[in-house]
Amino acid sequence: MRSAEAVVIGAGVIGASVAYHLAARGCGPVLVLERDLAPGQGSTRRATGGFRAQFGSQINVRLSLLSREKLVRFEEELGVDPGYRRCGYLFLASDEAQLDALRGARRVQRASGLEDTREVGLEEVVDINPAVRAEGLIGGVFGPTDGFLRPMEVLRGYVEGAQRLGVQFEYGVECAGFELGGRGRIAAVRTPDGDVAAGSVVNAAGPWAASLARHAGLEVPVEPLRRQVAVTEPFDELPEDMPMTVFLKDGFHLRVRDGRVLLLLPDEPDAADPFDQSVEDAWVRSVAGTARERVPCLEEASIDRAKCWAGLYEMSPDGHALLGRVEEIDNLYLANGSSGHGVMHAPALGQLLAEIMLDGAASTLDAHDLRPSRFAEGEANLAPRLL
Ligand SMILES: Cc1cc2nc3c(=O)[nH]c(=O)nc-3n(C[C@H](O)[C@H](O)[C@H](O)COP(=O)(O)OP(=O)(O)OC[C@H]3O[C@@H](n4cnc5c(N)ncnc54)[C@H](O)[C@@H]3O)c2cc1C
């Protein structure tokens, strides 16, 4: 039987980051199992590439600040430009309640070490993003060091970095079950290619984390949530460095990537299959209408229907990652549930999980708020909607 000190299941950006950080810390042999034929074909390649530290909970702000530090050094450490660009995130409020939520989040951010966000009045909103129609808005908050990254480049950096350190990646191999040994431990990971004896196992299966955990008889509260992206034809009236612009009212947000505008508007999918990743025409019409109302120059932009896509967020009940050992199984660790922020937090989550696995606890920052047992303990994290 093959064996590895750590078996990571899932070669998305989070599994790759965990594998890299375990190897960089000198963990024994690490094996990554991925059922697709290449890394990042799950959620990672569908991410739009936003990076922000403007969150409404201390732990999410701190994860972003740690990730940001690591993104700044990424190329030096891993030889790949992760595409981190400080174009900013502009959050817009259309009433006092939304502005209050933004102000509350700013207090949390300052207490967590993020100093550079500022409240902006309407005049400054229009200075920062002249394309936005000011009517219906009362102000907002701007974070200049938020911005963008390239999800597949972050992934590539970690996969190649891990491989250089000896990590094995096996593609087209699905983890189909676990052999449970005595004393609440996984003895081996079952695959169609045979069992792999595992010192420890990491569930980094993204939106599929709950299905994977069920093979070990465990309920993990991570659910898929479809997010659709509408893409315009090439359009040069909005600059590439336009900040990510987010309307707090309904979560509508837009950015420019590679000369096209990406439009997103959260909705509640009513598809029978929760893993459905189709794009609905009615949704595309609705987001295009919203976009034209709020960013008038988009009247001139047409949607390239063939380029629109959808993917799955991996939602946890409190919108925060699940990171750490599960109570029920001694050598099973979770790194999932990032709820739509997994690319930006992958650098931090990988480092912290390596510390948890190798040292017993995270030391770079206190990751207690992310422990998987928090729901059973009635200690879920709190943050305002969309923050
Ligand atoms: C439309 C959209 C926009 C987004 N925008 C952003 C953004 O701007 N910024 C940001 O930070 N995040 C964003 N996200 C979220 C981000 O994509 C995810 O949080 C992140 O990719 C999660 O990474 P992961 O490695 O956990 O999951 P994945 O990339 O899904 O990787 C999980 C892997 O596990 C594999 N797997 C599952 N089960 C098994 C099994 N049994 N055996 C073997 N392999 C298995 C899957 O095949 C998959 O490759 C967005 C998501 C979507 C859908």
The ligand as an ORCA input file, in Angstrom:
! r2SCAN-3c Opt
* xyz 0 1
  C     -18.056     33.289     -9.524
  C     -17.060     33.198     -8.411
  C     -16.292     34.299     -8.095
  C     -15.361     34.238     -7.053
  N     -14.579     35.313     -6.806
  C     -13.651     35.244     -5.832
  C     -12.799     36.349     -5.593
  O     -12.904     37.385     -6.253
  N     -11.860     36.239     -4.610
  C     -11.732     35.109     -3.859
  O     -10.886     35.060     -2.973
  N     -12.544     34.049     -4.063
  C     -13.496     34.092     -5.025
  N     -14.311     33.024     -5.239
  C     -14.240     31.896     -4.331
  C     -13.079     30.978     -4.658
  O     -13.193     30.548     -5.995
  C     -13.083     29.784     -3.711
  O     -13.233     30.218     -2.378
  C     -11.762     29.022     -3.829
  O     -11.479     28.720     -5.159
  C     -11.830     27.760     -3.013
  O     -10.686     27.021     -3.294
  P     -10.637     25.492     -2.939
  O      -9.278     25.019     -3.246
  O     -11.165     25.280     -1.568
  O     -11.773     24.852     -3.882
  P     -11.689     24.285     -5.370
  O     -10.917     25.133     -6.276
  O     -13.097     23.958     -5.755
  O     -10.878     22.951     -5.178
  C     -11.438     21.806     -4.575
  C     -10.953     20.617     -5.376
  O     -11.318     19.410     -4.712
  C     -11.540     18.432     -5.694
  N     -12.289     17.343     -5.109
  C     -13.521     17.402     -4.550
  N     -13.885     16.203     -4.069
  C     -12.851     15.358     -4.337
  C     -12.630     13.969     -4.089
  N     -13.545     13.207     -3.486
  N     -11.464     13.424     -4.479
  C     -10.518     14.176     -5.134
  N     -10.686     15.490     -5.394
  C     -11.834     16.068     -5.002
  C     -12.292     19.202     -6.767
  O     -12.236     18.535     -8.014
  C     -11.590     20.546     -6.762
  O     -10.575     20.642     -7.728
  C     -15.234     33.042     -6.289
  C     -16.014     31.938     -6.605
  C     -16.900     32.007     -7.656
  C     -17.719     30.784     -7.981
*
